[in-house]
Amino acid sequence: MTTSELKHILIHRITEIEDISFLKAINKILDSKTNSEILTLSLAQRDEIMASKKEIEQGFFVENEEFDKEMKEWLKEK
């Protein structure tokens, strides 16, 4: 059975259920397995993201490995 076939069967079976508490339980399970939460950002957050993207495009960033190396050197000096 393919994923598509299984989804079709489940949809059909769910439409036949009348027990509201059971449907709520199914909904809770589905909510825990889906990542469809929409994030709402403020204007300031969007501006900060756009500014960061521009900095990256202009090469103003440090690769993680380089940053780790710099931090180890800095910590040795302390």
C-alpha positions as CSV (number, residue, x, y, z in Angstrom):
1,M,0.0,0.0,0.0
2,T,1.4,3.4,-1.0
3,T,1.3,6.5,1.2
4,S,-1.3,8.0,-1.1
5,E,-3.5,5.0,-0.9
6,L,-3.3,4.9,2.9
7,K,-4.1,8.6,3.2
8,H,-7.2,8.1,1.0
9,I,-8.3,5.2,3.2
10,L,-7.8,7.1,6.4
11,I,-9.6,10.2,5.1
12,H,-12.6,8.0,4.1
13,R,-12.6,6.3,7.5
14,I,-12.3,9.5,9.5
15,T,-15.3,11.0,7.6
16,E,-17.4,8.1,8.9
17,I,-16.6,8.8,12.6
18,E,-19.2,10.7,14.6
19,D,-17.6,10.4,18.1
20,I,-16.4,14.0,18.8
21,S,-14.0,13.0,21.6
22,F,-12.4,10.4,19.3
23,L,-12.1,13.0,16.5
24,K,-10.5,15.4,18.9
25,A,-8.0,12.7,19.9
26,I,-7.1,12.1,16.3
27,N,-6.7,15.9,15.8
28,K,-4.4,16.1,18.7
29,I,-2.2,13.3,17.3
30,L,-2.2,15.0,13.9
31,D,-1.2,18.3,15.5
32,S,1.8,16.7,17.1
33,K,3.0,15.2,13.8
34,T,2.6,18.2,11.5
35,N,4.9,21.2,11.2
36,S,2.4,23.5,9.7
37,E,2.6,26.2,12.4
38,I,2.8,29.6,10.8
39,L,5.2,32.0,12.4
40,T,4.2,35.6,12.5
41,L,7.1,38.0,12.6
42,S,7.1,41.7,13.6
43,L,8.3,44.3,11.1
44,A,11.5,44.7,13.2
45,Q,12.1,41.0,13.0
46,R,11.6,40.9,9.2
47,D,13.9,43.9,8.8
48,E,16.6,42.2,10.9
49,I,16.3,39.1,8.8
50,M,16.6,41.0,5.6
51,A,19.6,43.0,6.9
52,S,21.3,39.7,7.9
53,K,20.6,38.2,4.4
54,K,22.3,41.3,2.8
55,E,25.3,40.9,5.1
56,I,25.7,37.2,4.1
57,E,25.4,38.1,0.4
58,Q,28.2,40.7,1.0
59,G,30.4,38.1,2.6
60,F,30.1,39.5,6.2
61,F,30.0,36.2,8.0
62,V,32.3,33.6,9.5
63,E,32.0,29.9,8.9
64,N,31.2,27.9,12.0
65,E,34.6,26.0,11.9
66,E,36.5,29.3,11.6
67,F,34.5,30.8,14.5
68,D,35.2,27.8,16.7
69,K,38.9,28.1,15.9
70,E,38.9,31.8,16.8
71,M,37.0,31.2,20.0
72,K,39.5,28.5,21.1
73,E,42.4,30.9,20.4
74,W,40.6,33.7,22.3
75,L,39.9,31.4,25.3
76,K,43.6,30.4,25.4
77,E,44.6,34.0,25.8
78,K,42.3,34.5,28.8
